[in-house]
Amino acid sequence: MNVRTLLREYHALHARQYKGDYNAVCALVDLRRAITLADLTERQQEALAWIYGADLTQEDVGERMNTTQPAVSLAIDSAIVKIQRIYDDWSSLEDAG
């Protein structure tokens, strides 16, 4: 599973869950669980929430977080790497079982 794609599709998944799309519900539950397990910093969590939850640009998020766009980009990228590791671990467990 590609975490960046899941995050980009967050709003569509959220809307689909209310239309009875069980796969969307499962994807959102898995994503939330992976984010929790990824041990993100507060800044990474905040940047994810602004970028993917509120659909703000990295520049706007930088202003809100009192930092630069490159710092926001780094926070997002490192958060995605951590979350992707959780999905990769899950995939390894499925392959082993």
PyMOL commands that set and color helices and strands:
alter all, ss='L'
color gray80, all
select helices_A, chain A and resi 3-8+10-17+22-37+42-53+58-64+69-96
alter helices_A, ss='H'
color red, helices_A
deselect
rebuild
show_as cartoon
